[in-house]
Amino acid sequence: MPRRHISVTGAPEAPLRAALTALRTELGVPDAYPPKALADAERPPVLPPYDATDIPLFTIDPPTSTDLDQAMHLARRGTGYRVRYAIADVAAFVVPGSALDAETHRRVMTLYFPDEKVPLHPPELSEGAASLLPGQTRPAALWTIDLDAEGRTVAVDVRRALVRSRAKLDYEGVQKEIDGGTAEEPLALLKVIGRLREELEVARGGISLNVPEQEIVEREGGYELTYRAPLPADGWNAQISLLTGMAAADLMLAHGTGVLRTLPAAPDGAVGRLRRTAHALHIDWPHHVSYAALVRSLDPAVPHHAAFLQECTTLLRGAGYTVFRDGVLPLITTHSAVAAPYAHCTAPLRRLADRYASELCLAAVAGEPVPEWVLAALDSLPQEMAEGGRRAGTVERACVDIVEAALLKDRVGEVFDGCVVEVEERRPSVGVVQLESPAVIGRVESPDGLPLGERLRVRLTQADPSHPARVRFVPA
């Protein structure tokens, strides 16, 4: 999980744009697609015979998104509910062993920069022929998940189908309709089902981090760094994706072959470190209150709560992909934050592993052998995803540094209130400070050592946005 997602509103100024271009060059980020891969992307898809275009699906994404992986329809089913969740069928477009297939394995996942994105698939597919855009008939892996009155899964089916989304919705519009009581039942049920799934998450000990997005907003010729706190609708929508990922994991485990997203339980030392950070940020964390209970009590709209939630993402750093086959299950089958077996399967336009997870689930439900091209790629998939994840993490951290330096370049010498959130084990004089305002994280050095988890007033000594960007503080 990325530590922060950054977006820039407005055109970035020239130094910021130049630094981001230099970063892409240094990391060897893929640019144009090879001609053969582009030619492959123009091939017509393999369409399934099952027609489900009568289901009035809708998507929920940021307003500017056009690479739409998922569309849903929610309905009542007796005393329970039926969730239909369509996932873009990338395998209908990408031929195994083709130049396009090879290029997706080179890219692994979509990379997000503040000024642009570098997609996993050519835009002709990811934002066109394969995207679940409204009013367009598309091939999809259509999940049907039946829930009881408490939101527990009672039946699961997934099959290839033709689908047609009716509407492209965004989070703020969805929240407004639901809060105002104007949402029709398929959309209104998002709150009902989302809350039921959240209650089940609490019961099993799972944790959903409502981590604020860091936004760079253009104002009066300059930039301002702010947090966007997630709306309740963000969480309800995420619960539908989690529900599907958990169903996918269960199918693969029952079938004996699959790829899971796993995360071991956090070591005690990591939680202890968070306790010290909570104390420094004036967050009351009684010893009888669990980490999960504390996280659920926080309001991401409150700045010091937002800062703490950002630090909570450090407990997710050990997540990885675990492959198993022939009925031999791995030692770890669960994701500790989900508190259940879980798989990535809902974002195949943006993440390579999800295409394979879809195929594994389709085979499991149909009672058919897993396709040979899936089995051939399975063993190397965790390493590919790990390398892609590291590159995405490097991009994300470097972009944070560049943007923060650009925003602070005219404030060198100013003093800020912050919290020491990291101290290097081998060099206790070097660490990381997180400012309360603006929403900035930077390197801090003190010859006297740094108090991990404690508040500290710091002076900005350097803010250089040229790549590699540098933001440096010293104790004031």
DRENDO-1510 file (C-alpha; in Angstrom, 1 decimal, always signed):
<recs>
REC; n; res; u; v; w
REC; 1; MET; +0.0; +0.0; +0.0 .
REC; 2; PRO; +1.5; +3.4; -0.9 .
REC; 3; ARG; +2.3; +5.7; +2.0 .
REC; 4; ARG; +0.6; +8.6; +0.3 .
REC; 5; HIS; -1.3; +9.2; -3.0 .
REC; 6; ILE; -0.6; +12.6; -4.4 .
REC; 7; SER; -2.5; +14.5; -7.0 .
REC; 8; VAL; -1.8; +17.9; -8.5 .
REC; 9; THR; -4.6; +20.3; -9.3 .
REC; 10; GLY; -3.6; +22.7; -12.1 .
REC; 11; ALA; -0.5; +22.6; -14.3 .
REC; 12; PRO; +2.7; +22.1; -12.4 .
REC; 13; GLU; +5.3; +24.9; -12.6 .
REC; 14; ALA; +8.4; +24.3; -14.7 .
REC; 15; PRO; +10.9; +23.3; -12.0 .
REC; 16; LEU; +8.5; +20.8; -10.6 .
REC; 17; ARG; +7.7; +19.4; -14.1 .
REC; 18; ALA; +11.5; +19.2; -14.9 .
REC; 19; ALA; +12.2; +17.3; -11.7 .
REC; 20; LEU; +9.5; +14.8; -12.3 .
REC; 21; THR; +10.8; +14.3; -15.9 .
REC; 22; ALA; +14.3; +13.7; -14.5 .
REC; 23; LEU; +12.9; +11.2; -12.0 .
REC; 24; ARG; +11.2; +9.2; -14.8 .
REC; 25; THR; +14.4; +9.1; -16.8 .
REC; 26; GLU; +16.6; +8.0; -13.9 .
REC; 27; LEU; +14.3; +5.1; -12.9 .
REC; 28; GLY; +13.9; +4.0; -16.5 .
REC; 29; VAL; +10.2; +4.3; -16.4 .
REC; 30; PRO; +8.6; +2.9; -19.6 .
REC; 31; ASP; +7.5; +5.6; -22.0 .
REC; 32; ALA; +5.9; +4.7; -25.3 .
REC; 33; TYR; +4.6; +1.2; -26.0 .
REC; 34; PRO; +6.5; -0.9; -28.6 .
REC; 35; PRO; +4.7; -0.9; -32.0 .
REC; 36; LYS; +4.0; -4.6; -31.8 .
REC; 37; ALA; +2.4; -4.2; -28.4 .
REC; 38; LEU; +0.2; -1.4; -29.7 .
REC; 39; ALA; -0.8; -3.5; -32.7 .
REC; 40; ASP; -1.8; -6.3; -30.2 .
REC; 41; ALA; -3.9; -3.8; -28.4 .
REC; 42; GLU; -6.0; -3.2; -31.5 .
REC; 43; ARG; -7.0; -6.9; -31.8 .
REC; 44; PRO; -10.7; -7.5; -31.2 .
REC; 45; PRO; -11.4; -9.1; -27.8 .
REC; 46; VAL; -12.7; -12.7; -27.3 .
REC; 47; LEU; -16.3; -12.1; -26.3 .
REC; 48; PRO; -18.2; -14.4; -24.0 .
REC; 49; PRO; -21.5; -15.9; -24.9 .
REC; 50; TYR; -23.3; -15.0; -21.6 .
REC; 51; ASP; -25.1; -11.6; -22.0 .
REC; 52; ALA; -25.6; -9.7; -18.7 .
REC; 53; THR; -26.1; -6.3; -20.2 .
REC; 54; ASP; -29.5; -6.1; -18.7 .
REC; 55; ILE; -28.0; -5.6; -15.2 .
REC; 56; PRO; -27.9; -1.8; -14.6 .
REC; 57; LEU; -24.3; -1.6; -13.3 .
REC; 58; PHE; -22.6; +1.6; -12.2 .
REC; 59; THR; -19.1; +2.7; -11.4 .
REC; 60; ILE; -17.7; +4.8; -8.5 .
REC; 61; ASP; -14.4; +6.5; -9.2 .
REC; 62; PRO; -12.7; +9.9; -9.0 .
REC; 63; PRO; -14.3; +12.3; -11.5 .
REC; 64; THR; -11.3; +12.3; -13.9 .
REC; 65; SER; -10.7; +8.6; -13.9 .
REC; 66; THR; -11.2; +6.8; -17.2 .
REC; 67; ASP; -9.5; +3.4; -16.5 .
REC; 68; LEU; -12.5; +1.9; -14.8 .
REC; 69; ASP; -11.8; -1.7; -13.5 .
REC; 70; GLN; -15.1; -2.3; -11.6 .
REC; 71; ALA; -18.8; -1.8; -11.9 .
REC; 72; MET; -21.4; -2.9; -9.4 .
REC; 73; HIS; -25.1; -3.5; -8.9 .
REC; 74; LEU; -26.7; -4.1; -5.4 .
REC; 75; ALA; -30.1; -5.6; -4.7 .
REC; 76; ARG; -32.1; -7.1; -2.0 .
REC; 77; ARG; -32.5; -10.9; -2.0 .
REC; 78; GLY; -35.1; -12.0; +0.5 .
REC; 79; THR; -33.8; -11.0; +3.9 .
REC; 80; GLY; -30.3; -10.7; +2.5 .
REC; 81; TYR; -28.6; -9.0; -0.4 .
REC; 82; ARG; -27.0; -9.8; -3.8 .
REC; 83; VAL; -23.8; -8.0; -4.9 .
REC; 84; ARG; -23.0; -8.1; -8.6 .
REC; 85; TYR; -19.4; -6.9; -9.3 .
REC; 86; ALA; -18.1; -6.8; -12.8 .
REC; 87; ILE; -14.3; -6.7; -13.2 .
REC; 88; ALA; -12.7; -5.7; -16.5 .
REC; 89; ASP; -11.7; -8.9; -18.4 .
REC; 90; VAL; -8.2; -8.0; -19.5 .
REC; 91; ALA; -7.5; -11.6; -20.6 .
REC; 92; ALA; -10.1; -11.1; -23.4 .
REC; 93; PHE; -7.7; -8.6; -24.9 .
REC; 94; VAL; -4.2; -9.7; -24.0 .
REC; 95; VAL; -3.0; -12.8; -25.8 .
REC; 96; PRO; -0.6; -14.9; -23.7 .
REC; 97; GLY; +2.9; -14.8; -25.1 .
REC; 98; SER; +2.2; -11.7; -27.3 .
REC; 99; ALA; +4.2; -8.6; -27.4 .
REC; 100; LEU; +1.5; -6.8; -25.3 .
REC; 101; ASP; +1.6; -9.6; -22.7 .
REC; 102; ALA; +5.4; -9.2; -22.5 .
REC; 103; GLU; +5.1; -5.5; -22.1 .
REC; 104; THR; +2.7; -5.8; -19.2 .
REC; 105; HIS; +5.1; -8.1; -17.4 .
REC; 106; ARG; +7.8; -5.5; -17.9 .
REC; 107; ARG; +5.6; -2.7; -16.5 .
REC; 108; VAL; +3.8; -4.8; -13.8 .
REC; 109; MET; +1.6; -2.0; -12.5 .
REC; 110; THR; +0.4; +1.5; -13.4 .
REC; 111; LEU; +2.7; +4.2; -11.9 .
REC; 112; TYR; +1.2; +7.4; -10.6 .
REC; 113; PHE; +3.2; +10.7; -10.8 .
REC; 114; PRO; +1.7; +14.0; -9.7 .
REC; 115; ASP; +1.6; +15.3; -13.3 .
REC; 116; GLU; +0.8; +12.1; -15.2 .
REC; 117; LYS; +0.4; +8.3; -15.0 .
REC; 118; VAL; +2.3; +5.6; -16.8 .
REC; 119; PRO; -0.3; +2.9; -17.4 .
REC; 120; LEU; +0.1; -0.9; -17.3 .
REC; 121; HIS; -1.9; -1.3; -20.5 .
REC; 122; PRO; -2.0; +1.1; -23.5 .
REC; 123; PRO; -4.7; +3.8; -23.0 .
REC; 124; GLU; -6.5; +2.4; -26.0 .
REC; 125; LEU; -7.3; -0.6; -23.7 .
REC; 126; SER; -7.1; +0.7; -20.2 .
REC; 127; GLU; -9.1; +3.9; -20.9 .
REC; 128; GLY; -11.0; +2.6; -23.9 .
REC; 129; ALA; -11.9; -0.8; -25.2 .
REC; 130; ALA; -11.4; -2.7; -21.8 .
REC; 131; SER; -12.6; +0.1; -19.5 .
REC; 132; LEU; -16.1; -0.3; -18.0 .
REC; 133; LEU; -17.2; +3.1; -19.4 .
REC; 134; PRO; -20.8; +4.0; -19.2 .
REC; 135; GLY; -23.0; +3.1; -22.2 .
REC; 136; GLN; -20.4; +0.7; -23.6 .
REC; 137; THR; -20.7; -3.1; -23.8 .
REC; 138; ARG; -17.6; -4.8; -22.4 .
REC; 139; PRO; -16.4; -8.3; -21.6 .
REC; 140; ALA; -16.0; -8.8; -17.8 .
REC; 141; ALA; -15.6; -11.3; -15.1 .
REC; 142; LEU; -19.0; -11.0; -13.4 .
REC; 143; TRP; -19.1; -11.9; -9.7 .
REC; 144; THR; -22.4; -12.7; -8.0 .
REC; 145; ILE; -22.1; -12.8; -4.2 .
REC; 146; ASP; -25.1; -13.5; -2.1 .
REC; 147; LEU; -25.1; -12.2; +1.5 .
REC; 148; ASP; -27.4; -13.0; +4.4 .
REC; 149; ALA; -29.2; -10.3; +6.5 .
REC; 150; GLU; -25.9; -9.7; +8.5 .
REC; 151; GLY; -23.8; -9.3; +5.3 .
REC; 152; ARG; -22.1; -12.7; +5.5 .
REC; 153; THR; -21.3; -14.5; +2.3 .
REC; 154; VAL; -23.6; -17.4; +1.6 .
REC; 155; ALA; -22.9; -18.1; -2.1 .
REC; 156; VAL; -20.4; -17.0; -4.7 .
REC; 157; ASP; -20.3; -17.3; -8.5 .
REC; 158; VAL; -18.0; -15.7; -11.1 .
REC; 159; ARG; -18.3; -16.2; -14.9 .
REC; 160; ARG; -17.4; -14.3; -18.1 .
REC; 161; ALA; -20.1; -12.1; -19.3 .
REC; 162; LEU; -20.9; -9.1; -21.5 .
REC; 163; VAL; -21.8; -6.1; -19.3 .
REC; 164; ARG; -22.9; -2.5; -19.7 .
REC; 165; SER; -22.4; +0.2; -17.1 .
REC; 166; ARG; -25.2; +2.7; -16.9 .
REC; 167; ALA; -23.6; +5.5; -15.0 .
REC; 168; LYS; -20.1; +6.8; -13.9 .
REC; 169; LEU; -20.5; +8.1; -10.4 .
REC; 170; ASP; -17.9; +9.8; -8.1 .
REC; 171; TYR; -17.5; +9.6; -4.3 .
REC; 172; GLU; -18.7; +13.1; -3.4 .
REC; 173; GLY; -21.8; +12.8; -5.6 .
REC; 174; VAL; -22.6; +9.4; -4.1 .
REC; 175; GLN; -22.2; +10.7; -0.6 .
REC; 176; LYS; -24.4; +13.6; -1.3 .
REC; 177; GLU; -27.2; +11.4; -2.8 .
REC; 178; ILE; -27.1; +8.9; +0.0 .
REC; 179; ASP; -27.0; +11.6; +2.8 .
REC; 180; GLY; -29.8; +13.6; +1.1 .
REC; 181; GLY; -32.0; +10.5; +0.7 .
REC; 182; THR; -32.2; +10.9; -3.1 .
REC; 183; ALA; -30.3; +7.7; -3.9 .
REC; 184; GLU; -32.3; +5.0; -5.6 .
REC; 185; GLU; -32.1; +1.5; -4.1 .
REC; 186; PRO; -29.1; +0.0; -6.0 .
REC; 187; LEU; -27.0; +3.0; -4.8 .
REC; 188; ALA; -28.7; +3.4; -1.4 .
REC; 189; LEU; -27.8; -0.2; -0.6 .
REC; 190; LEU; -24.1; +0.7; -0.8 .
REC; 191; LYS; -24.4; +2.3; +2.6 .
REC; 192; VAL; -26.4; -0.6; +4.0 .
REC; 193; ILE; -24.1; -3.4; +2.7 .
REC; 194; GLY; -21.0; -1.3; +3.4 .
REC; 195; ARG; -21.9; -0.8; +7.0 .
REC; 196; LEU; -22.8; -4.5; +7.5 .
REC; 197; ARG; -19.4; -5.5; +6.1 .
REC; 198; GLU; -17.7; -2.9; +8.3 .
REC; 199; GLU; -19.3; -4.5; +11.3 .
REC; 200; LEU; -18.1; -7.9; +10.3 .
REC; 201; GLU; -14.6; -6.5; +9.8 .
REC; 202; VAL; -14.7; -5.2; +13.4 .
REC; 203; ALA; -15.9; -8.6; +14.6 .
REC; 204; ARG; -13.1; -10.5; +12.9 .
REC; 205; GLY; -10.4; -8.0; +13.9 .
REC; 206; GLY; -9.8; -6.5; +10.5 .
REC; 207; ILE; -8.6; -2.9; +10.0 .
REC; 208; SER; -9.4; -0.5; +7.2 .
REC; 209; LEU; -7.1; +2.6; +7.3 .
REC; 210; ASN; -8.9; +5.8; +6.3 .
REC; 211; VAL; -5.7; +7.3; +5.1 .
REC; 212; PRO; -6.1; +10.9; +3.8 .
REC; 213; GLU; -4.9; +11.7; +0.3 .
REC; 214; GLN; -2.3; +14.4; +0.1 .
REC; 215; GLU; -3.4; +16.9; -2.5 .
REC; 216; ILE; -1.4; +19.7; -4.0 .
REC; 217; VAL; -3.8; +22.5; -4.9 .
REC; 218; GLU; -3.0; +25.5; -7.1 .
REC; 219; ARG; -3.9; +28.7; -5.4 .
REC; 220; GLU; -3.2; +32.3; -6.3 .
REC; 221; GLY; -0.2; +31.5; -8.5 .
REC; 222; GLY; +1.3; +29.1; -6.0 .
REC; 223; TYR; +0.6; +25.7; -4.4 .
REC; 224; GLU; -1.0; +24.6; -1.1 .
REC; 225; LEU; -0.5; +21.2; +0.5 .
REC; 226; THR; -3.6; +19.7; +2.1 .
REC; 227; TYR; -5.2; +16.4; +3.1 .
REC; 228; ARG; -8.4; +15.0; +1.6 .
REC; 229; ALA; -10.1; +13.0; +4.2 .
REC; 230; PRO; -11.9; +9.9; +2.8 .
REC; 231; LEU; -15.7; +10.0; +2.8 .
REC; 232; PRO; -17.8; +7.3; +4.3 .
REC; 233; ALA; -18.7; +6.3; +0.7 .
REC; 234; ASP; -15.0; +5.6; +0.0 .
REC; 235; GLY; -15.1; +3.1; +2.8 .
REC; 236; TRP; -18.4; +1.5; +1.7 .
REC; 237; ASN; -17.1; +1.1; -1.8 .
REC; 238; ALA; -13.8; -0.4; -0.5 .
REC; 239; GLN; -15.8; -3.0; +1.4 .
REC; 240; ILE; -17.3; -4.3; -1.9 .
REC; 241; SER; -13.8; -4.7; -3.3 .
REC; 242; LEU; -12.7; -6.4; -0.1 .
REC; 243; LEU; -15.7; -8.7; -0.1 .
REC; 244; THR; -14.7; -9.8; -3.7 .
REC; 245; GLY; -11.1; -10.2; -2.8 .
REC; 246; MET; -12.0; -12.4; +0.2 .
REC; 247; ALA; -14.3; -14.5; -2.0 .
REC; 248; ALA; -11.6; -14.9; -4.6 .
REC; 249; ALA; -9.1; -16.1; -1.9 .
REC; 250; ASP; -11.6; -18.7; -0.6 .
REC; 251; LEU; -12.3; -20.0; -4.1 .
REC; 252; MET; -8.6; -20.4; -4.9 .
REC; 253; LEU; -7.9; -22.1; -1.5 .
REC; 254; ALA; -10.7; -24.5; -2.1 .
REC; 255; HIS; -9.5; -25.2; -5.6 .
REC; 256; GLY; -5.9; -25.8; -4.4 .
REC; 257; THR; -4.1; -23.4; -6.8 .
REC; 258; GLY; -3.9; -19.6; -6.5 .
REC; 259; VAL; -2.1; -16.4; -5.6 .
REC; 260; LEU; -3.0; -14.6; -2.4 .
REC; 261; ARG; -2.1; -11.2; -1.0 .
REC; 262; THR; -0.7; -12.0; +2.4 .
REC; 263; LEU; +0.6; -10.0; +5.4 .
REC; 264; PRO; +2.0; -11.4; +8.6 .
REC; 265; ALA; +0.9; -10.0; +12.0 .
REC; 266; ALA; +2.8; -6.8; +12.9 .
REC; 267; PRO; +5.7; -7.4; +15.4 .
REC; 268; ASP; +5.1; -6.0; +18.9 .
REC; 269; GLY; +7.9; -3.5; +18.4 .
REC; 270; ALA; +6.1; -1.8; +15.5 .
REC; 271; VAL; +3.0; -1.3; +17.5 .
REC; 272; GLY; +5.0; +0.0; +20.4 .
REC; 273; ARG; +6.6; +2.6; +18.1 .
REC; 274; LEU; +3.1; +3.7; +17.0 .
REC; 275; ARG; +2.1; +4.1; +20.7 .
REC; 276; ARG; +5.0; +6.6; +21.2 .
REC; 277; THR; +3.9; +8.4; +18.0 .
REC; 278; ALA; +0.3; +8.5; +19.3 .
REC; 279; HIS; +1.5; +10.0; +22.6 .
REC; 280; ALA; +3.5; +12.7; +20.8 .
REC; 281; LEU; +0.5; +13.6; +18.6 .
REC; 282; HIS; -1.8; +13.9; +21.7 .
REC; 283; ILE; -3.8; +10.9; +20.7 .
REC; 284; ASP; -5.2; +9.1; +23.8 .
REC; 285; TRP; -4.5; +5.4; +23.5 .
REC; 286; PRO; -5.3; +3.5; +26.7 .
REC; 287; HIS; -3.4; +0.2; +27.1 .
REC; 288; HIS; -6.7; -1.7; +27.3 .
REC; 289; VAL; -7.7; -0.4; +23.8 .
REC; 290; SER; -6.5; -2.4; +20.9 .
REC; 291; TYR; -4.8; -1.0; +17.8 .
REC; 292; ALA; -7.8; -1.9; +15.6 .
REC; 293; ALA; -10.2; -0.2; +18.0 .
REC; 294; LEU; -8.0; +3.0; +18.2 .
REC; 295; VAL; -7.8; +3.2; +14.4 .
REC; 296; ARG; -11.6; +3.0; +14.0 .
REC; 297; SER; -12.0; +5.9; +16.5 .
REC; 298; LEU; -9.9; +8.3; +14.6 .
REC; 299; ASP; -11.2; +11.1; +12.3 .
REC; 300; PRO; -9.1; +11.6; +9.2 .
REC; 301; ALA; -10.4; +15.1; +8.9 .
REC; 302; VAL; -8.5; +16.0; +12.1 .
REC; 303; PRO; -4.9; +17.0; +11.3 .
REC; 304; HIS; -3.1; +15.1; +14.1 .
REC; 305; HIS; -5.4; +12.0; +13.5 .
REC; 306; ALA; -4.5; +12.2; +9.8 .
REC; 307; ALA; -0.8; +12.3; +10.6 .
REC; 308; PHE; -1.1; +9.2; +12.8 .
REC; 309; LEU; -3.1; +7.3; +10.2 .
REC; 310; GLN; -0.3; +8.0; +7.7 .
REC; 311; GLU; +2.1; +6.3; +10.2 .
REC; 312; CYS; -0.1; +3.3; +10.6 .
REC; 313; THR; +0.6; +2.4; +7.0 .
REC; 314; THR; +4.1; +1.3; +8.1 .
REC; 315; LEU; +2.4; -1.9; +9.5 .
REC; 316; LEU; +1.5; -2.9; +6.0 .
REC; 317; ARG; +5.0; -2.9; +4.6 .
REC; 318; GLY; +5.4; -6.7; +4.9 .
REC; 319; ALA; +2.6; -7.5; +2.5 .
REC; 320; GLY; +3.4; -9.8; -0.5 .
REC; 321; TYR; +2.0; -12.2; -3.0 .
REC; 322; THR; +2.0; -15.9; -2.0 .
REC; 323; VAL; +1.5; -18.6; -4.7 .
REC; 324; PHE; +0.4; -22.2; -4.0 .
REC; 325; ARG; -0.6; -25.1; -6.3 .
REC; 326; ASP; -1.7; -28.7; -6.4 .
REC; 327; GLY; -3.5; -28.4; -3.0 .
REC; 328; VAL; -0.3; -27.7; -1.0 .
REC; 329; LEU; -1.3; -24.6; +1.0 .
REC; 330; PRO; +1.2; -22.0; +2.2 .
REC; 331; LEU; +2.1; -21.5; +5.8 .
REC; 332; ILE; +0.5; -18.0; +5.8 .
REC; 333; THR; -2.8; -17.7; +4.0 .
REC; 334; THR; -4.2; -14.6; +5.6 .
REC; 335; HIS; -3.7; -10.8; +5.3 .
REC; 336; SER; -3.5; -9.6; +8.9 .
REC; 337; ALA; -5.1; -6.2; +8.2 .
REC; 338; VAL; -8.1; -7.9; +6.5 .
REC; 339; ALA; -8.0; -10.6; +9.2 .
REC; 340; ALA; -8.9; -13.3; +6.5 .
REC; 341; PRO; -7.6; -14.8; +3.4 .
REC; 342; TYR; -7.5; -12.2; +0.7 .
REC; 343; ALA; -6.5; -11.8; -3.0 .
REC; 344; HIS; -6.0; -8.9; -5.4 .
REC; 345; CYS; -8.4; -9.4; -8.2 .
REC; 346; THR; -10.4; -6.2; -8.7 .
REC; 347; ALA; -7.9; -3.9; -10.5 .
REC; 348; PRO; -6.6; -5.9; -13.6 .
REC; 349; LEU; -6.3; -2.7; -15.7 .
REC; 350; ARG; -3.8; -1.3; -13.2 .
REC; 351; ARG; -2.1; -4.4; -11.6 .
REC; 352; LEU; -0.7; -7.4; -13.4 .
REC; 353; ALA; -1.5; -10.1; -10.7 .
REC; 354; ASP; -5.2; -9.4; -10.9 .
REC; 355; ARG; -5.5; -10.8; -14.4 .
REC; 356; TYR; -4.2; -14.1; -13.2 .
REC; 357; ALA; -6.3; -14.2; -10.1 .
REC; 358; SER; -9.4; -13.7; -12.2 .
REC; 359; GLU; -8.5; -16.7; -14.4 .
REC; 360; LEU; -7.8; -18.9; -11.3 .
REC; 361; CYS; -11.2; -18.0; -9.9 .
REC; 362; LEU; -13.0; -18.6; -13.2 .
REC; 363; ALA; -11.4; -22.0; -13.4 .
REC; 364; ALA; -12.3; -22.8; -9.8 .
REC; 365; VAL; -16.0; -22.0; -10.2 .
REC; 366; ALA; -16.3; -23.8; -13.6 .
REC; 367; GLY; -14.5; -26.9; -12.2 .
REC; 368; GLU; -12.0; -26.7; -15.1 .
REC; 369; PRO; -8.2; -27.0; -15.1 .
REC; 370; VAL; -6.3; -23.8; -14.7 .
REC; 371; PRO; -5.1; -22.5; -18.1 .
REC; 372; GLU; -1.5; -23.5; -18.9 .
REC; 373; TRP; -0.5; -19.9; -19.5 .
REC; 374; VAL; -1.6; -19.0; -16.0 .
REC; 375; LEU; +0.3; -22.0; -14.4 .
REC; 376; ALA; +3.4; -21.1; -16.5 .
REC; 377; ALA; +3.5; -17.6; -15.1 .
REC; 378; LEU; +2.4; -18.3; -11.5 .
REC; 379; ASP; +5.8; -19.1; -9.9 .
REC; 380; SER; +7.5; -15.9; -11.1 .
REC; 381; LEU; +4.5; -13.7; -10.3 .
REC; 382; PRO; +5.4; -12.8; -6.7 .
REC; 383; GLN; +8.9; -11.7; -7.6 .
REC; 384; GLU; +7.6; -9.6; -10.5 .
REC; 385; MET; +5.0; -8.0; -8.3 .
REC; 386; ALA; +7.6; -7.3; -5.6 .
REC; 387; GLU; +9.9; -5.6; -8.0 .
REC; 388; GLY; +7.0; -3.6; -9.5 .
REC; 389; GLY; +5.9; -2.7; -6.0 .
REC; 390; ARG; +9.4; -1.5; -5.1 .
REC; 391; ARG; +9.5; +0.7; -8.2 .
REC; 392; ALA; +6.1; +2.1; -7.5 .
REC; 393; GLY; +7.2; +2.8; -3.9 .
REC; 394; THR; +10.3; +4.5; -5.1 .
REC; 395; VAL; +8.3; +6.6; -7.5 .
REC; 396; GLU; +5.8; +7.5; -4.8 .
REC; 397; ARG; +8.5; +8.5; -2.2 .
REC; 398; ALA; +10.5; +10.5; -4.7 .
REC; 399; CYS; +7.4; +12.3; -5.9 .
REC; 400; VAL; +6.5; +13.2; -2.3 .
REC; 401; ASP; +10.0; +14.6; -1.9 .
REC; 402; ILE; +9.9; +16.6; -5.1 .
REC; 403; VAL; +6.5; +18.1; -4.5 .
REC; 404; GLU; +7.1; +19.0; -0.9 .
REC; 405; ALA; +10.4; +20.6; -1.7 .
REC; 406; ALA; +8.7; +22.7; -4.5 .
REC; 407; LEU; +6.1; +23.8; -2.0 .
REC; 408; LEU; +8.6; +24.7; +0.7 .
REC; 409; LYS; +11.4; +26.3; -1.4 .
REC; 410; ASP; +10.4; +29.8; -0.4 .
REC; 411; ARG; +10.0; +29.0; +3.3 .
REC; 412; VAL; +13.7; +28.1; +4.3 .
REC; 413; GLY; +14.4; +29.4; +7.7 .
REC; 414; GLU; +10.8; +29.1; +9.1 .
REC; 415; VAL; +10.0; +27.1; +12.2 .
REC; 416; PHE; +7.3; +24.4; +12.2 .
REC; 417; ASP; +5.7; +22.1; +14.8 .
REC; 418; GLY; +6.2; +18.4; +14.1 .
REC; 419; CYS; +6.7; +14.9; +15.4 .
REC; 420; VAL; +9.7; +12.6; +15.1 .
REC; 421; VAL; +8.2; +9.5; +13.4 .
REC; 422; GLU; +11.4; +7.6; +12.5 .
REC; 423; VAL; +15.0; +7.4; +13.8 .
REC; 424; GLU; +17.7; +5.5; +12.1 .
REC; 425; GLU; +18.8; +2.6; +14.2 .
REC; 426; ARG; +22.5; +2.9; +13.3 .
REC; 427; ARG; +22.5; +6.7; +13.3 .
REC; 428; PRO; +20.2; +8.0; +16.0 .
REC; 429; SER; +21.1; +11.6; +15.0 .
REC; 430; VAL; +19.2; +11.1; +11.7 .
REC; 431; GLY; +15.5; +10.7; +11.4 .
REC; 432; VAL; +12.2; +11.8; +9.9 .
REC; 433; VAL; +9.9; +14.5; +11.2 .
REC; 434; GLN; +6.2; +14.8; +10.2 .
REC; 435; LEU; +4.9; +18.4; +10.4 .
REC; 436; GLU; +1.5; +19.1; +11.7 .
REC; 437; SER; +1.0; +21.7; +9.1 .
REC; 438; PRO; +1.6; +21.8; +6.2 .
REC; 439; ALA; +1.3; +18.0; +5.5 .
REC; 440; VAL; +5.0; +17.4; +5.0 .
REC; 441; ILE; +7.5; +14.7; +6.0 .
REC; 442; GLY; +11.2; +15.5; +5.9 .
REC; 443; ARG; +14.6; +14.5; +7.1 .
REC; 444; VAL; +15.8; +15.9; +10.4 .
REC; 445; GLU; +19.3; +15.8; +11.9 .
REC; 446; SER; +20.5; +16.5; +15.4 .
REC; 447; PRO; +23.9; +15.8; +16.9 .
REC; 448; ASP; +22.2; +15.3; +20.3 .
REC; 449; GLY; +20.0; +12.5; +18.9 .
REC; 450; LEU; +16.3; +12.5; +18.2 .
REC; 451; PRO; +13.4; +11.6; +20.5 .
REC; 452; LEU; +11.3; +9.0; +18.6 .
REC; 453; GLY; +7.6; +9.6; +18.9 .
REC; 454; GLU; +8.0; +13.0; +20.6 .
REC; 455; ARG; +6.9; +16.5; +19.5 .
REC; 456; LEU; +9.7; +18.7; +18.2 .
REC; 457; ARG; +9.9; +22.2; +16.8 .
REC; 458; VAL; +12.1; +22.2; +13.7 .
REC; 459; ARG; +13.6; +24.8; +11.4 .
REC; 460; LEU; +13.6; +24.3; +7.6 .
REC; 461; THR; +17.2; +24.5; +6.3 .
REC; 462; GLN; +16.9; +23.2; +2.8 .
REC; 463; ALA; +14.1; +22.7; +0.2 .
REC; 464; ASP; +15.5; +21.9; -3.2 .
REC; 465; PRO; +12.9; +20.5; -5.7 .
REC; 466; SER; +15.5; +19.5; -8.3 .
REC; 467; HIS; +15.8; +15.8; -8.5 .
REC; 468; PRO; +16.9; +14.2; -6.3 .
REC; 469; ALA; +14.8; +16.5; -4.1 .
REC; 470; ARG; +15.8; +17.4; -0.6 .
REC; 471; VAL; +13.9; +18.7; +2.4 .
REC; 472; ARG; +16.0; +19.1; +5.5 .
REC; 473; PHE; +15.2; +20.2; +9.0 .
REC; 474; VAL; +17.1; +20.7; +12.3 .
REC; 475; PRO; +15.7; +21.1; +15.8 .
REC; 476; ALA; +14.8; +24.8; +16.4 .
</recs>
